[in-house]
Each structure stands twice: as structure tokens, then as C-alpha cells.
Amino acid sequence: MFFLYYFGFFVMVFFILQSVAFLTLLERHFLGGSQCRVGPNKVGYCGIFQALFDGLKLLKKEIVVCFFSSWLSFFFMPVCGFVLMVFFWFTLPFFYSFFSFDYSGVFLFCLMGLSVYFMMLSGVFSGSKYSFIGGFRACAQSYSYEISFSFFFLIFFLFNKSFSLSFSFCFFFFLFFIPFFCLVLIDLHRAPFDLSECESELVSGFNLEYSGSGFALLFIGEYGNLLYFSCLISSLFFDMSFFFFYVVVCLIVFSRSAFPRVRYDILMSLCWFFFLPFGFYFFGFSFVVFIV
């Protein structure tokens, strides 16, 4: 049984790395097509080896550590972020019982709260003022959305009568699909809510001083979370359909080329004055329906 657990863990990590590599290639092709230009097409057939050589280039680059930075903490934060991203995947309702467990929703809440610290501390331990500001800016953005996010998850738990993420399909959930999708974009720091990594204001944000393998781990963690939340939306709203998983991934990618970046005060107002009352209202309505 323990061999089955370890084998399943390494297989999952392998496929996550492969999917992240091809997701970057897919995103570059989509963004190239949306801007009427050709995407990666030189390295291999249709640029299929582009992601592999980009990863090798990142691993070959020199790792620079700031003079006022602790090198152990500096390298430890991307590793923790990558491991945390892998733990996210074990909360999904899989077809095999040895992957799933009870109280996976509570475990997801713990992981989401813990991920903020690694993002913030990666900017703090960089020893740079720009990274320090970018880390705290990303932390404030994540804290603002997590409270609203928790209300939407409580609605799912209330209808499922369990703290597990294995939900049964319900058409009532489509009423808050759009706000839930927007909250996922805020969590993933994707456009138009990519204020924690915007190059024009913060010079790439909290990951400014990372290069080489450190940046590669942050990059893999970010795109691994994108795939995870796409699977989660497909599980919550579309009964774990692979087709709708692909549709959600395309929506997240195309939002980068379709919408301009919002101002930071608009993002904070959106989280506190729209998503939070909206989630609280639906949670109260669901609670009344459930009691009656």
C-alpha cells in the first residue's frame, strides 16, 4: 500500500511537470494567434520542444543572491511553493480511492492560507526593496480574496453535507460561476488582476531577484496552480469534464490578451464591496434553503 502511495505521488509530479511545459507552449500559441503573429514554431515540429529548451535554459542560468539576503531562506521559499502546489492536487476528487480523503476541503483552506506566506517571504528574503513591496502587495491581494473565496466554498460544503471536495452536480451553482471564476483569476494573479507581477509598476513584483532554478520553481508553481484551479472549476460546476477543463484553461489564457490591468484600488473595492457581500448573501440564502 505504501508503495502505491509513493508511486502515485511521483507519477502525479511527473505529469504535473509535463502539463506545465505544454501549457506554456499552448499559452504562447494562443497569445500569438490573438495578436495576429506566429507563436513558437522553430524548435521542433510546431515548436513542441520549445518548452523543454526553455526549462533547460533556466536551469543553466546563473543564480544571483543579493548581498543582504539569506541564501538558505532565499532558495527555500520557491521549493516550498512548488511542494505546496503539489499538495493542492491531492485535494481533488480522483477516480481512485487511495488518492482521495475526507476533509479535503478543510485541507484546501489550510493550503490556500499557507501559500500567502511563501509568496510574501520570497519577496522579503530577496533583500530588495522592489521585491519587498511586491511581496506585500501580492499578500494583500491574496488576503482580500480569500475571505470571499471561503464563503463560496462553504456553499458547496453546505449542499454536499461534507467537507470533502467530491461534490454532486447542482444547477444552483451556476449562479455564482462568474464571481467564482474572477476570484480564481485573482488567486492565480492572472490578467486583469496580475498586480503582484506587473512589470510596469513593480519591475516583475516579488520574483524580481529570482533567476535560474529559483525562478523555474516559482514559474512551475504558478502554472501548476492554474491547472489545478481549472480542474477544480470543472469538478465543481461541470462534473469533472475534461472538455470544460480545457475551456476554463482557454478562458484564463485569453483573459491575458483581452482585458487591461485594473487599478489596485478597484481590485480592493471589488473584493471587499462586491465579492464579499455577494458570497455572504448566497451563503445565507443557501443556509436558509438547507434548513427549510
Protein Blocks (a to p, Z undefined) as FASTA:
>chain_A
ZZmmmmmmmmmmmmmmmmmmmmmmmmmmmmmmmnopacdfkgogehlmmmmmmmmmmmmp
ccdddfkbcfklmmmmmmmmmmmmmmmmmmpccfblklpcehklmmmmmmmmmmmmmmmm
mmmmnopaklmmmmmmmmmmmmmmmmmmmmmmmmmmmmnopabfbdcddfklmmmmmmmm
mmmmmmnopafklmmlcfklnnnpjmlmgghjllmmmmmmmmmmmmmmmmmmmmmmnoop
aklmmmmmmmmmmmmmmpccddfklmmmmmmmmmmmmmmmmmmmmmmmmmZZ
